[in-house]
Amino acid sequence: MSRAKQTPQPRTKDGETRRFARKREAILDAAARLFNQKGVRGATLSAVAQAVGLIPNSVTYYYRKKEDLAAACFMRAIEELDALVAQASAQSEPRRRVAALFHGYADLLAGVARGAHAELVTFNDLRALPPPHGDSVFAAYTDMFRHIRALVHAPGLSRLELNGRAQLVLSLLHSLRAIAERFEPDDYNVAADRVIDILLDGLAAPGEQWTAHGFLPRPALVTGDASAEAFLRAATQLINEQGYRGASVERISARLNVTKGSFYHHNDNKDELVAQCFARTFDVVRRRQNEARALDGSGWTKLCVATEALTRHQLGPEGPLLRVTAMSALPETMRDDATNTMAHLSERFGIFIVDGIADGSIRPVDSSIAAHCVNATINAAAALERWAPGADASNAAEILIRPLLVGLYPRGQAESKPRKAATKAKG
């Protein structure tokens, strides 16, 4: 009995079979979803295999280690975003370039939502990837950052200002994903238009100026205990860098150069410390908002005060605050409460914006989206020193918040230089 001749699978240019390539793409798609839900450290190869109908650990045929898979997901997302940057860069002037980038990303997200485009991993856990995988991924991300910096370039801006604006654009671009989820896929470009409007033209009504206040007192230590505060700061830094699972007791202790015994002397367990980190962040944001709210002045003035104070705090001796991105990998028992509280605090910025629109100090914008953009920008300040060398507490608001509030390229008004203003609290 003769053996039937098998038809060979058509091959791609790199010699892989189309079947192999399709399965690999399915694995990347499933992995991106799991990494977005659980973080790189929380997802497993077995879970990825189950998501694509493979037997446990069979993903290793395609990617030997989870780090290989995570790196491939990150590189794919970077390449996709970088391609959008390149496409947008063909526009003739900065306003058009920025708008084209956000519209391109909105189209991509709509494709993902409709199932017509593969899921892309977020960059929440970018720094959680260990060497050597993390080195190559971070290098690619840095190249993309430089391309965005070139995209936003305008005459008269320093390298520090350009780096700050690139960080601002990247932050709002990543935020567009969360904003767009409130809309139907057909309306993702509507969401993009509203973000573009805020980013390009700012929030200030004609005649209003960015005013640097800088006089609000530094907040007192939440705990009143310097050692406990040190653990809170170290844990916050590590959660921002490595995610919830990356901020282990060992790493927190090592950052402070203390033993695990010292850790447990000050903390019952890691989850209790993480909960305190979130409580500390929420307390600082809430108090700064309340301080600004108690001031005399317009909605614009109060918004300037609150955003500047929080941005200075990020790079000050009591900073940073926990980043929103840290919440994605939290255990479900902690995630919902933390996410809801942060959403409520974000919407509190909307109160300043609505009041400013009513009193004429802020131009008419979508207040909810504007509040989200404000919160995202303050959040981005936690990583500003890495992306804008020379940034510190004294200039962070000037190079990151001011461009958002007055606009990257405002029509019909020149960007105002910061001026000191004394505003006193009511009562």
N, C-alpha and C positions, 0 to 999 in steps of 0.2 A: 504494500500500500504506500503510494507516494505521498510525501508530505506536501501540503498546500503551500504555495509560495506566498509569503507575506509581502504586502505592499509597504515599502519603507515610508516612515513618517517624513513629511517635508521638513526641512531644516531651516533654521534662521541663519543669518550670516555668521553668527558666532558658533555655529555647530549644534546648538541646542534644538531639540525637537520642539515643534509648536505646542505639543501637549505639555512638555516640561515647562515651557515658558508660561503657558496659561496657568498651570498649577502654581508656579512661583509667584505670579502676579496675584493669584487668589490668596496665597499665604501672606504676601505683603499687605494686601487689603485687610485681611482679618487681623493681622498683627497691629496695624495702625489703629484699628478700632479698639483693640484690647489695651494698647499702650495709652491711648487717649482716656480710656475708662479707669485703668488701674495703675498707670505709670509703668515705666520700663522695669523697675524692680518688682512690681506687683504681678505682672503678667508672666505666664509660663509658656514654654514651648508646647507642653501637653494641651493647654487651653487653646492655643493657636491651631494645633492639629485637629482638635475636636471641632473647631469652628469651620474648618474646610473639609470635614469628613474623612480625615486620615486617622490611622491608628496612633495612639500616644507615642510621642517621641519620633515619629516618622518625618517630622519637619527637618530633622538633622540631615536627611538626604539632600535637602536643598540649602539649609543653613546649619552649620555644625553647632554653633552656640547661639544663645539668645542675644549676645552682644553683636554677633554677625547680622542677625535679623534686624535688631534695632538700628544698627548703623545703616543697613540697606533702606529701611523705612525713612530715616532722617535724610539720607542722601537723595532719595526720590523726591521728598517734599521740598528740599532745598533746590533741586534742579527745576522742579515745576515752578516754584516761586521766582527763581532767578530768570527763567524764561519769560515770565510775565514782566519782570523788571526790564529785560532787554527789549521786549516788544514796546513797552511804554516809553523807553528812552529814545525811541525814534521820533517822538513828538518834538515839535520845534521849541517849545518854551516850558518853563517849570510847571505852571498851573496845569497845562494839558498833560504833561508827563505824569504828575501825581494822580490826576483824575483817571487817566488811562490805566494806571496800575490798580487802582481800587475797583474800577469796572471789570478789569480782567479777572481779578480775584473773586469778585461777586459772581461772575459767570462760572468760574471754576467751582465755587461752593454750591451754586445751583445745580451744576452737573453731578456733584457728589450727592446732593439731596435727592435728585431724581434717579440715582442709580446708574447714571450714564458715565460717571467718572469715578475712578477708584478713590477710596478714602485716603486722606493724607494725614499723617501724624502731626500733632501740634509740637511745638518746640519747648513745651513745659519742662521736660526732663532732659534737655539737651546736655546739661552739665553733669547729669547722673551717669552718663556713659563712660566707663573707665578707659584708660589707655590700653592699647593703641587706637582702638576704635574711636574713642572720644576725640583724640587728637585730629584725625583726618576729618571727622564730621565737623568739629569746631572750626577747622581751617576753611572748609567749604562754606560754612555759615558766615565766617568773617569776610570771605570774598563777596558773598551776596550783600553783606552790610556795606562794603565799599561801593558796590554797584548802586545801591540805594542812595548812598551819600552823593555819588555823582549825579544821580537822577534829580535830587533836590537842590543841586548847586545853583546859587544865584550870586551875582557880583557883590562884593563888599562883605561877605561873610567869612569869619575866621574858621580854621579847621575845627576848633572847639564848638563853634556854633553849628557847623555842618554836621558834626558827629551827633550833637544833641538833636538836631532835626531829623537825622536818619533814624535815631532811636525812637523819636516821636512817631514817625511814619510807620515804622515796623510795629510799634506797640498798637497803634490804631488799626493797622492792617490785620494783626492777629485778633483784635477785638471785634472786627467785622464779622467773624464767624459766630460769636455769641450774639451779636446784635441781629444778624440775619436770621437766626433761629426763631425770632419773634414774627417773621414774615413768611409768606408763601414763597417757594422758589422763584415763581414768576416775578416776585417783587423784590428780590434780593438787590437789584440795581437801584430800587427806590431807597433802600437802606444805605447803599453805597453813596448815592447822591447826597443824602443828609449828612453823612460823615464827611464827604468831600467838601460840602458847603462850610461846615464847621472848621475843618482843617485849613482850608485855603483862606477863608475870610474871618475866622475867629468868632468870638462872642461879643466883643465890644461894639456898642452902638457908636455911630460917628461922633467924634469929639471926646470919647472916653480914652483914657490913657492907662497903660499898665503902671501900677504904682507898687513899688517895693516897700513893704512895711518893716519887716525884720525886727520889730520891737517886741513881739509877743514873747513872754518869758518861756524858757525851756520847761517842759513838763517835769514834775517831780517823779522820782522813781515810783513805779506802780506798787512795787512790793515793799519798799522801805528797807530792803535788805540787799546790800551790794552784792553779796555772793549769789543770792537767788537771782538777782537781776542779771548777773554775768551768765548764768545758765540759760536764762530766757533769751538773751541776745545771741549766744552761741547756737542755741537750738534754732532760733529764727533764721540766722544766717545759713545754717546747714540745710534746713527745710527748703529755703529759697534756692539753694544750689543743687541739692541732691534729692529733693522730694521727701515725703514723709518716711518712706522706708530707708532712704539713704542716710537720714539723720539718726543713726543708731546711738545707743548709749556710749559705745566705745568711741565713736567719732566726736560726739559732743564733749566727752571727757578729754579726749586727746587735744581738741581745739583749745581747751582751757588749761591743758597740761596738768590735769588732776587724775586721780584714780577713779575707777568705777565705784569704789566705796564712798568717795567724796560725793559722787553723783547721787547715790542713794541716801546719803546723809541729808541732802537738801531736797530730794524729790522722791516721791513714792514709787513712780514708774515713768516710763517714757510718755505714755499716753496722757498722763496727768500734766506733764510738762508741756506737751504740745497744746493741750487745752488751755493752759495758762498763756502760751504764746499767742493764741488766737484772741483770748480775752484781753491781753495787753494791747494788741494791735487795734482791736475794736474800741477799746477805751481811749486810746490816743486819738483815733480818727474822730470819735464822737465828741471828745472834749475840745478839739480844735474847731470842729464845726460849731459847737455851742459858743465858744469864745468869739468866733467871727459873727455869729448870729446876734450876740449881745452888743455889737458895735453900732454906733450911729453911722448912717450912710446908706448908699444905694445897694441893690443886689449885686452889682458889679464890684463895688468895693469889698463887700463881704466875701464874694467868691475869690477875689484876689488874695485877701488875707488868709482864708482857709487853705487855699491851694499852695500858697507860698510857704506857710508854716509847716504843712505836712511834707512838702518836698524837701525843705531844709532838714526836717526831722529824719528823713530817710538816710541822709548822709552825715548826720550829726552823731554825737557820742552816744545817744540813746537809741539810735536806729540800728538796723532797718525795721520796717514793718513787714509783716508776712505778705508775700505776693499772692494775688488771686490764683495764680497758676498752681500754687501749692495744694489747693483744695481738691484737685482732680484725683489725686492718688490717696486721699484720706480714706480710712475705713468708713463704710456707709453710716455707722452709728454717729460719726462726728461730721461727716461731709454735709448732710442736709442742713443742720443747724448753722454751721459756719457759712455755707453758701447763702442761706436766707438772710443771715445777719449782714453779710457784706453787701448783698443786694439792697437791703434797707438803707445802709449807710451811703451807698452810691446814690440812691434816689434822693437823699437829703441834700446833695449838691443841686439837685433839680429844684429845690425850694428857693435857693439863691437865684437860680436862673429864671424861674418863673417870676419871682419878685422883681428881678432886673428888667425883664421884658415889660412888666407892668409899669415900672417907674421910668422906663425909657433908657436905662443905662446899658442894657443888653439887647442886641438886635433879635428879631423874631427867629427862633430856631426850634427844632424838635427838642424840647427840654429833657425828655427821657434819654434820648440818644446823646445829647450834649453831656448830661450827667455821667453817662457811661464812659464817654471819651475823657472827661475830667478824671474820673476814678482810675481809668486805665493808664493815664499819663502819670499820675502820682505813683501808681504801682510800678511803672517802668523806671522811676527814679531809683529804685532799689539796686538796679544793675547799671546805673549811669556811669559810675567810675570806670567800669570795665570797657564801655564802648565810647566814652568821651574822656580820655586821659586829661587831667587838669580840672575836672569837675569836682566840686566839693560843696559843703553845706552853704557856703557864701554865695555861690553862683549857680547852683543847680536849678533854682526856680527861673532865673534869667534865661538859661539856655534850653530849658525843657518846657516849663509851664507858660512862659510868656509867648512863645511862638504859637501855642495852642489858643491862648486867650485872645491875642490880637490878630492871629492868622499868619500862615506861612508867607503868603503873598497877597495881603489885603488890597482890594480894589478901592481906589479913591481916597486912600489915607496912607500916610507914611507910618511905619512902625515907630512908635514913640520910645524914646530912651527912658529907662527907669528913673523915677524920681522918688525921693523919700517923702512920705506923707505921714503926718501924725493924726491918728484917729483914736478917739477915746471911747471907752466903754460906757454904756448907759449906766446911770445910777452910781 
